[in-house]
Amino acid sequence: MTELTKLTISEAREKLAQKDISSAELTESYIGAIEAANDSLNAYVALTFDQARTMAKASDERLAAGAGGALEGIPLGIKDLFCTKDVHSQACSHILDGFKPRYESAITANLWADGAVMLGKLNMDEFAMGSSNETSYYGSVTNPWRANGSDQPLVPGGSSGGSASAVAAQLCAGATATDTGGSIRQPAAFTGTVGIKPTYGRCSRWGVVAFASSLDQAGPITRSVRDSAIMLKSMASVDEKDTTSANIPVPDYEAAIGKSVKGMRIGIPAEYVVDDMPEEISALWEQGKAWLKDAGAEIVPISLPHTKYALPAYYIVAPAEASSNLARYDGVRYGLRVEGDDITDMYEKTRAAGFGDEVKRRVLIGTYVLSAGYYDAYYLRAQKVRTLIKRDFETVFADGVDAILTPATPSAAFAIGDETMTADPVKMYLNDIFTVTVNMAGLPGISVPAGINRDGLPLGLQVIGKAFDEETLFSVGEVLEQAAGRFSPKPWW
């Protein structure tokens, strides 16, 4: 960590505009931080330092000419799920070995157009399938936080674990991430960072490696709520190459920072009080309610009755879509190829060698629930449940609720290799219990650091909003952030 890498995006932006620092200086500080820490954290799987220096130099020239963009000169990390032209883009999977696309994802193209600088590609769970960043072909990411008095390495959450770890450890000013069932909000909560999953359709999915196409949505992980607003403004856009992207104007999200929440009605869903909820999570939730009440919001009880079906329905819909999306990886056109006796044998051997265990598990589940005789019993029924979950939220918002407050995760970060998690995939899936409903309903949700538990680890609160009302999330999230303060790990690396 250096003084320059401690700057938030908004602070660095101001210093760059005032010529107090240059993008070249800021970029070199981050390069030095990465070189010192990445061997310990394994947050980056590909480094683009030469490209970063070139981009920083161009940013300084634009800033000198008074032509800087919204993110001019700000060094970012990019999750390996985003295609970046002529740069390693492999979704942290062996089956995409050597893949360097000849095109840029819509989101990264937006960021470069606004002047951002690319430091490298960030580690993640393979094909975004995981809640701990332990399924990556490139190895586990380590959380920069440690429990009090312990050297036990902890997971950063997943699938955007590299993004969250890098932001928390100050190895980038902000990072792109994706969220299919909680993969932005859960790692943000585990690392004391801010993560927002925007409304489905707010950001283009073009050039983002697909996991579950009706659930995937990109968003930023940052060190402050204001920084998330700044990054999302640049990331979001309508895109003719993605027919699911919404043709709705992108607001100035930063203008929502500091807006009063007085008079807002904040819903508290009874169904999120789950069995065996840890006391520290319950206490954090109560504290969040008190902070918002003190700020003038009205706390109202609500019911989302189909919440209990969200997790099992999600783990039918998501694997079903994954099994379809991942059928394209066959060893014929790009990536890994394992030769076989014939083309069918080559397909089988390539996929057996190229996919990790968790990806194979989800592809098998997805293929099963879509198969003849089981489609109606599983997939069709899960889609009906999804409609009911969406209707629950619509009913609550129609009754005058402005936003919903819940925990972000059922616990703090757990140990890498925790046998209670690795031996039982369902227990790992339960990490998403508070987040999957948001994806199933296509709504926006933000995780904000809200406290430190008795072991010295960060915990987060989640705010859920109406479709395309990210501005309310930023306003409410900033109130929570101001009340709780910001949290940074003590460097041990």
C-alpha positions, 0 to 999 in steps of 0.5 A: 500500500502507498499513499497514492493507492489509498486514494478512492476513485473520487479522490484520485479524480480530483487530484488528477484534475488539479494536476497534483498527481499524474496518471503515470504516477498513480499507475506506477504506484498500483503496479508496485503494489501488485508486484509486492502483493499478488504472489500472496493474494493471487488476485491477478491472473494476467498483468498488462503493465506495459499497456497500463503505462501507455494508457496512463501516458495518453490520459495525462496528455488528455488531462493536460489538454483539458479533455479528460473523461469521467474516469481519466487516468484511473487504474482499474482491474478487470475480471477475467470474464470480460473479453479484452482485445488481445489480452488473456480472457479465459474465465479462469478455465483450463478449457479456454487456454490461450484465448485472446479475443480480437474484440473488446467487451462493451463494458470495458470499451465504455471504460476505456472511452472514459479514460480508465487504465487497465492494470490486468485481469482478475482471478475468479471462480471458473466460469463464475461458478462458485461462492469462494473463488476456490474453483479457479484453474489458477488457484484460490484467491486469498482474502486480504483480511485475517481474523484477529490473532490468526494466520488462517487464509480466508476466502474472498467470496466468489465468483468475483473474488479477485476483484474484491480482494484487489480492491480491498488490498488497494491493488486497483482503484476499482474493478469490474465484476459480475453477479449471477446469484450474488457474485458481486455482493457476497465478495464485497461483504467478505472484503469490506468493499462496496459492490452493486449488482445493477438492474438486469439490462442496465449494463451490456452483456456483450463480450462477457463470457456467459454463465446464465444469460437471464441472470448475469449482470455486470457491475463494479466493486469499489472502496466507497459508495461514491466510487461505485456510482462513478464506475457504474455511470461509465459501465452502463449503456444500451447496446445494439449488440445485446438485445437484453440491454435496456434503452433507458437513459443512464442517470448521473448516479453520483448526484444521488450521493448525499441525498436525504432518505427522510420519508423513505419507506425501508422494507424489512422482509420477515422471510430473511430471518433464517434458521440458525442466523448468527447473532452477529448478522442479526445484530448488524441488521438491527443496527442498519435499521437504526441508522436508517431510522435515525436518518429519517427513514420509516422502517416497515415490515414486509413479506416476500413469501416465495423467498424460501423457494429462491435458492432451489429454483436458482440452482435449477435455472442457472445450471440449465442455462449454463449447460446450454451456454457451455456447450460451445466449448468443444476444442474445435475453434479455440482454447484447449484441445485434447486429441481423440480417436474421432470428433466425439472422443475429442469433445469428451476428452477436451471437456473432461480435461478442460472443465473443473469439478464445479463446472462439470457438476452444474453442467450435469445438473443443467442437462438433467433438468432440461432432459425429456421427462424432467423439463416440466418437473424441474425447469418449468416449475422453477421458472414459475417460481421465479415469476412468483418471486418477481411478483412478491417484489412488485407487490411490495414496491407497489405498496409504497416501499422505496427499498429493502434492507437485508443482510448481505451474507449469512456469515463472515469470510470462512477459511480456504479449504473449509471442509464443511463447505468443500465436502457439501456443495449445498452448504456452499450454495447457501452463501447466496441465500440473501442474494439470489432473489435479486437476480431471479427478479432482475432487480438492483442490489448493493452490498455496503460494509456495515461492521466488523465482527468479533473476530475482526472481519467485515460484514455487509448489509444489502439494499434492494431497490426497484428496477432501474432505481439504482439512485435510491440504492446509492442514497441509502447505501451512502447513509449506511456507509457514513454511519458505519465508516469504511474498513480496510484490512491490515497489510500482512502480505 
